[in-house]
């Protein structure tokens, strides 16, 4: 009976050792996989940050270009308003000159008729 029990104990000890070895192998494998996943996650985060940084830089460049275009258009509009005012003033002067010329012509015609 003792011999059978000792034999069973030895078999159980061998089985336990095998299971422990398998668990250690599994643990190492899982740690390796976790390490790989962490590395991949870090790489993905870095790529994401790089893409965000590049997108932000491009947006800043585009915004600056838009600001410059707005400024240029505002300057153009301002110069066009000044030109319109100048043309209105010239038109008014020409109308006054035309009116004076018509009056002078009218006077001349009246004097000629007399």
C-alpha positions in Angstrom: 0.0 0.0 0.0 2.8 2.4 0.9 4.6 1.5 -2.3 1.5 2.3 -4.3 0.9 5.6 -2.5 4.6 6.6 -3.0 4.3 5.7 -6.7 1.1 7.8 -7.0 2.9 10.6 -5.1 5.8 10.5 -7.5 3.4 10.5 -10.6 1.5 13.4 -9.1 4.8 15.2 -8.4 5.9 14.6 -12.1 2.5 15.8 -13.3 2.7 18.9 -11.1 6.2 19.6 -12.4 5.0 19.2 -16.0 2.0 21.5 -15.4 4.3 24.0 -13.6 6.7 23.9 -16.6 3.8 24.4 -19.0 2.5 27.3 -17.0 5.9 28.9 -16.9 6.1 28.5 -20.7 2.7 30.0 -21.1 3.6 32.9 -18.7 6.8 33.7 -20.7 4.8 33.6 -23.9 2.1 35.9 -22.5 4.7 38.3 -21.2 6.3 38.3 -24.6 3.0 39.0 -26.3 2.2 41.7 -23.8 5.5 43.3 -24.5 4.9 43.1 -28.2 1.4 44.7 -27.8 2.9 47.4 -25.6 5.5 48.1 -28.3 2.9 48.2 -31.0 0.7 50.5 -28.9 3.6 52.9 -28.3 4.4 52.9 -32.0 0.8 53.5 -32.9 0.6 56.4 -30.3 3.8 57.9 -31.7 2.4 57.7 -35.3 -0.8 59.2 -34.2 1.0 62.1 -32.4 3.2 62.6 -35.6 0.1 62.7 -37.8 -1.6 65.2 -35.4 1.5 67.4 -35.3 1.7 67.4 -39.1 -2.0 68.1 -39.5 -1.7 70.9 -37.0 1.3 72.4 -38.8 -0.6 72.2 -42.2 -3.7 73.8 -40.6 -1.5 76.6 -39.2 0.1 77.2 -42.6 -3.4 77.2 -44.2 -4.8 79.6 -41.6 -1.9 82.0 -42.1 -2.4 81.9 -45.9 -6.1 82.7 -45.3 -5.2 85.6 -43.0 -2.9 87.0 -45.6 -5.5 86.6 -48.3 -8.1 88.3 -46.1 -5.7 91.1 -45.4 -4.9 91.5 -49.1 -8.6 91.5 -50.0 -9.4 94.1 -47.3 -6.6 96.3 -48.7 -8.0 95.8 -52.2 -11.5 96.7 -51.1 -10.2 99.8 -49.3 -8.3 100.9 -52.4 -11.4 100.3 -54.5 -13.6 102.4 -52.2 -11.1 105.2 -52.5 -11.1 104.9 -56.2 -14.9 105.0 -56.2 -14.9 108.1 -54.1 -12.3 109.7 -56.5 -14.5 108.8 -59.5 -17.6 110.2 -57.8 -15.8 113.4 -57.1 -14.5 113.6 -60.7 -18.1 112.9 -62.0 -19.4 115.7 -59.8 -16.8 118.1 -61.0 -17.5 117.1 -64.6 -21.2 117.5 -64.1 -20.7 121.0 -62.6 -18.4 121.9 -65.5 -20.9 120.6 -68.0 -23.7 122.6 -66.2 -21.5 125.8 -66.3 -20.7 125.2 -70.0 -24.3 124.7 -70.8 -25.2 127.9 -69.0 -22.5 129.8 -70.7 -23.6 128.3 -74.1 -27.2 129.3 -73.2 -26.0 132.9 -72.4 -24.1 133.0 -75.7 -27.0 131.8 -77.7 -29.3 134.4 -76.0 -26.7 137.1 -76.8 -26.4 135.9 -80.3 -30.1 135.9 -80.9 -30.4 139.6 -79.7 
